[in-house]
Amino acid sequence: MTLLKINTHYLVKIGRFFASSKTCHCCGNKLSELPLGIREWHCPSCDVVHDRDGNAAKNVDNQGILKIKAEGLTVSARGGIVNLSAMSRKLMLVKREAPFIAQA
């Protein structure tokens, strides 16, 4: 299971090998390689320039939202979980190797 309910929050597990840094969050184009020393890169498909960490964060966020929707829950525009039993739940996304939990 990739979605765990903890009290009034959800924890979404994102796979360790999910290519969050080298996938363009705008068009989905995936680079074959992106060395760790490169902190900013240009998408050859849609011409957007990405900060490596900012792009990765957006991809992890989008991946978490997809997994939440796959469980039949709805995500509001503010990032909270919306269903009939609770109108505002916090969404927590974490990439498996990350040492912290980010709250949206």
Order of alpha helices (4+ residues) and beta strands (2+ residues): beta-beta-beta-beta-alpha-beta-beta-beta-beta
